[in-house]
């Protein structure tokens, strides 16, 4: 027996980058603040799968799909033999391991594509946004995206268990082999070609993609978001900007003179009608608006209210409000309450926040009214 190269460099790099991209996407799935990272890992995973499909046809001996094409029955038989301690050793992928490879590639492709269409629907961004996907369809696809990711995680655990079992059965460290590429083989056993140049090009491609993503694609200047003057907002930051919302100079003048001019898309039309009908007693103040000004404000607010679903925030706010309810504060809507339920009272009293009305304290695009997930930065 002698140490023989079985796993070429591109295959090993793919293996660990693919594992890292799935782990990274999994760890960043729950927080809106990590959306840019989550999306990056998703695109990286899709790109790596594309590379693996090509390398499965053109790579070295043990990387090619033709070297481990086993049917499901053969894979199950091998698994039973492995559990019984009688399975034969394979230099390349064994029949059970081959099933895991194809399952992970297939599930990874479905997870990545469903994430792509979730981004296109729920966020109205990314490569799938050009298809005109609705927020409702994006939300439905997101449910499937989560189920597929959970299923893929189960396959990952099964794969790890299989690696541990195989390593114990044949007294070899398979994880280390995927790092070094080397396994013990009989003299004369065919070795894989190292393909170092392809491996280097793969690393360069990943590094280039990461640099482009974090220093260009997801970086937008504050001006695009209507950012306020703040030291934390002077530098570019990671955020995708949605389509600009309609603006009104009169709305900005009248509503923005006392507080943030909340965009009409954040409440339903009936709420704005009620607020302007009671403008003489606006939360304890008399706005003193004449009839012509009220009419002009309503002409802007009603056609741009939450019912139009112009943004993800608008769509989710509107669908959370019962038709029998007419909230007069954005912070009274069920969706707003749900999204901010983990913020403690002491945080609202932070000098940088001061009140629930100061959306711009954490949402860099508050003045623009888009409230993109990735444009949020919670203050400390």
JOQUI-V456671 format. One record per residue. N is the residue number from 0. RES is the residue in one small letter. PHI is phi in whole degrees, -180 to 180 (NA if undefined). OMEGA is omega as a letter, one per 30 degrees, with the letter a starting at -180 (* if undefined). NEAR is the number of other ideal C-beta (glycine too) atoms within 10 Angstrom. Layout:
n;res;phi;omega;near
N;RES;PHI;OMEGA;NEAR
N;RES;PHI;OMEGA;NEAR
This chain:
n;res;phi;omega;near
0;x;NA;l;9
1;x;-142;a;11
2;x;-72;a;12
3;x;-130;l;18
4;x;-74;l;19
5;x;-109;a;26
6;x;-100;a;23
7;x;-71;a;24
8;x;-61;l;21
9;x;-59;l;24
10;x;-66;l;24
11;x;-65;l;17
12;x;-63;l;18
13;x;-59;a;22
14;x;-56;a;16
15;x;-77;l;11
16;x;-68;l;18
17;x;-65;l;19
18;x;-63;a;17
19;x;-67;a;14
20;x;-67;l;23
21;x;-68;l;24
22;x;-62;l;13
23;x;-62;l;18
24;x;-65;a;25
25;x;-66;a;16
26;x;-72;a;13
27;x;-108;a;18
28;x;-81;a;17
29;x;-92;a;9
30;x;-104;l;13
31;x;-63;a;14
32;x;-67;a;17
33;x;-100;a;19
34;x;-59;a;23
35;x;-62;l;21
36;x;-67;a;20
37;x;-59;a;22
38;x;-67;l;24
39;x;-59;a;22
40;x;-63;l;23
41;x;-65;l;28
42;x;-65;l;20
43;x;-63;a;22
44;x;-63;l;23
45;x;-63;a;18
46;x;-64;l;16
47;x;-65;l;25
48;x;-63;l;21
49;x;-59;l;12
50;x;-63;a;19
51;x;-65;l;23
52;x;-64;l;13
53;x;-69;a;10
54;x;-69;l;20
55;x;-69;l;19
56;x;-105;a;11
57;x;-120;a;11
58;x;-76;a;22
59;x;-73;a;22
60;x;-51;a;16
61;x;-85;l;21
62;x;-87;a;25
63;x;-74;a;17
64;x;-59;a;17
65;x;-63;a;8
66;x;-84;l;17
67;x;-141;l;20
68;x;-86;l;12
69;x;-118;l;18
70;x;-75;l;11
71;x;-57;a;11
72;x;-66;l;9
73;x;-65;l;15
74;x;-64;l;19
75;x;-66;l;13
76;x;-62;l;15
77;x;-64;l;22
78;x;-63;l;19
79;x;-63;l;12
80;x;-66;l;16
81;x;-65;l;21
82;x;-65;l;12
83;x;-80;l;9
84;x;84;a;9
85;x;-121;a;9
86;x;-73;l;20
87;x;-74;l;10
88;x;-85;l;13
89;x;-120;l;20
90;x;-69;l;19
91;x;-94;l;16
92;x;-68;l;21
93;x;-80;a;25
94;x;-58;l;23
95;x;-73;l;25
96;x;-63;l;21
97;x;-64;l;22
98;x;-64;l;24
99;x;-65;l;20
100;x;-60;a;16
101;x;-68;l;17
102;x;-65;a;17
103;x;-67;l;21
104;x;-67;l;17
105;x;-66;l;14
106;x;-66;l;19
107;x;-61;l;24
108;x;-65;l;17
109;x;-67;l;16
110;x;-62;a;27
111;x;-64;a;25
112;x;-68;l;17
113;x;-66;l;20
114;x;-66;l;27
115;x;-61;a;20
116;x;-77;l;22
117;x;-64;l;25
118;x;-63;l;26
119;x;-68;a;22
120;x;-88;a;25
121;x;-71;a;23
122;x;-102;a;22
123;x;56;a;23
124;x;-140;l;20
125;x;86;a;18
126;x;-64;a;12
127;x;-89;a;20
128;x;-68;a;19
129;x;-72;a;8
130;x;-83;l;10
131;x;70;l;10
132;x;-67;l;19
133;x;-84;l;14
134;x;-63;a;18
135;x;-63;l;13
136;x;-67;l;16
137;x;-61;l;22
138;x;-66;l;16
139;x;-64;l;15
140;x;-65;l;22
141;x;-62;l;17
142;x;-61;l;11
143;x;-65;l;14
144;x;-59;l;24
145;x;-66;l;15
146;x;-64;l;12
147;x;-65;l;20
148;x;-65;l;21
149;x;-64;l;11
150;x;-64;l;14
151;x;-64;l;20
152;x;-63;l;15
153;x;-63;l;11
154;x;-66;l;16
155;x;-61;l;18
156;x;-63;l;10
157;x;-63;l;16
158;x;-63;l;18
159;x;-63;l;13
160;x;-64;l;11
161;x;-65;l;19
162;x;-63;l;17
163;x;-64;a;12
164;x;-65;a;17
165;x;-65;l;19
166;x;-63;l;15
167;x;-70;a;12
168;x;-64;a;16
169;x;-107;l;16
170;x;53;l;8
171;x;-145;a;14
172;x;-93;a;12
173;x;-69;l;17
174;x;-64;l;11
175;x;-66;l;12
176;x;-62;l;18
177;x;-76;l;17
178;x;-91;a;12
179;x;-87;a;13
180;x;85;a;20
181;x;-101;l;15
182;x;-140;l;25
183;x;-75;a;16
184;x;-142;l;17
185;x;-66;l;9
186;x;-58;l;7
187;x;94;l;8
188;x;-66;a;13
189;x;-64;l;12
190;x;-103;l;20
191;x;-83;l;22
192;x;-79;a;13
193;x;-69;l;15
194;x;51;a;19
195;x;-64;a;11
196;x;-64;l;10
197;x;-63;l;20
198;x;-62;l;17
199;x;-63;l;13
200;x;-64;l;12
201;x;-64;l;20
202;x;-63;l;14
203;x;-62;a;10
204;x;-64;l;13
205;x;-66;l;17
206;x;-64;l;10
207;x;-65;l;10
208;x;-62;l;15
209;x;-63;l;12
210;x;-63;l;11
211;x;-62;a;11
212;x;-64;a;18
213;x;-87;a;14
214;x;-114;l;11
215;x;-143;a;9
216;x;-61;a;16
217;x;-105;l;19
218;x;-102;l;15
219;x;-129;l;20
220;x;-68;a;14
221;x;-59;a;19
222;x;-59;l;8
223;x;-65;a;16
224;x;-103;a;22
225;x;66;a;17
226;x;-64;l;22
227;x;-85;a;14
228;x;-72;a;7
229;x;-157;a;12
230;x;-58;a;6
231;x;-71;a;13
232;x;-102;a;17
233;x;-72;a;11
234;x;-90;l;9
235;x;-59;a;14
236;x;-143;a;19
237;x;-78;l;20
238;x;-174;l;25
239;x;-91;a;24
240;x;-106;l;18
241;x;-77;l;21
242;x;-64;a;10
243;x;-63;a;11
244;x;-89;l;16
245;x;-58;a;14
246;x;-121;l;14
247;x;-144;l;18
248;x;-64;l;10
249;x;-66;l;12
250;x;-62;l;20
251;x;-65;a;12
252;x;-66;a;12
253;x;-79;a;19
254;x;-84;a;19
255;x;-85;a;13
256;x;-74;a;9
257;x;-114;a;11
258;x;-158;l;11
259;x;-58;l;17
260;x;-77;a;18
261;x;-58;a;19
262;x;-68;a;29
263;x;-56;a;28
264;x;-69;a;25
265;x;-91;l;22
266;x;-143;l;27
267;x;-70;a;24
268;x;-58;a;19
269;x;-63;l;17
270;x;-70;l;23
271;x;-66;l;23
272;x;-63;l;16
273;x;-68;a;14
274;x;-64;a;21
275;x;-77;l;19
276;x;-67;l;10
277;x;-106;a;12
278;x;-65;l;16
279;x;-77;l;10
280;x;-136;a;9
281;x;-78;a;15
282;x;51;l;9
283;x;93;l;5
284;x;-118;l;10
285;x;-101;a;9
286;x;-72;l;19
287;x;65;a;9
288;x;-85;l;16
289;x;-80;a;8
290;x;-61;a;7
291;x;-67;l;8
292;x;-68;l;16
293;x;-59;l;16
294;x;-63;l;11
295;x;-67;l;17
296;x;-68;l;23
297;x;-65;l;17
298;x;-64;l;13
299;x;-91;a;18
300;x;-71;a;22
301;x;-62;a;17
302;x;-73;l;12
303;x;-115;a;22
304;x;-75;a;23
305;x;-60;a;29
306;x;-59;a;17
307;x;-74;l;18
308;x;58;a;18
309;x;-70;l;21
310;x;-134;l;25
311;x;-60;l;21
312;x;-62;a;24
313;x;-62;a;27
314;x;-64;a;23
315;x;-73;l;21
316;x;-63;a;24
317;x;-64;a;20
318;x;-73;l;15
319;x;-87;a;17
320;x;-95;l;20
321;x;-61;a;8
322;x;-63;l;7
323;x;-84;a;5
324;x;-106;l;13
325;x;-131;a;17
326;x;-67;l;20
327;x;-103;l;13
328;x;-127;l;14
329;x;-62;a;19
330;x;-71;l;12
331;x;-95;a;15
332;x;-75;a;22
333;x;-58;a;15
334;x;-66;l;18
335;x;-61;a;21
336;x;-61;a;11
337;x;-65;a;11
338;x;-70;a;17
339;x;-111;a;13
340;x;-65;a;7
341;x;-90;l;7
342;x;-86;a;14
343;x;-76;l;8
344;x;-58;a;6
345;x;-65;l;7
346;x;-70;l;16
347;x;-65;a;15
348;x;-88;l;10
349;x;-57;a;14
350;x;-54;l;7
351;x;-82;a;12
352;x;-113;l;18
353;x;75;a;11
354;x;-159;l;11
355;x;-69;a;15
356;x;-80;a;16
357;x;-88;a;17
358;x;-61;a;23
359;x;-67;l;18
360;x;-64;a;23
361;x;-122;a;18
362;x;-101;a;22
363;x;-69;l;29
364;x;-107;a;25
365;x;-60;a;24
366;x;-67;l;19
367;x;-76;l;21
368;x;84;a;26
369;x;-85;l;27
370;x;50;l;24
371;x;-70;a;24
372;x;-58;a;20
373;x;-76;l;24
374;x;-94;a;27
375;x;-99;l;19
376;x;-141;a;16
377;x;-71;a;13
378;x;-77;l;12
379;x;-102;*;6
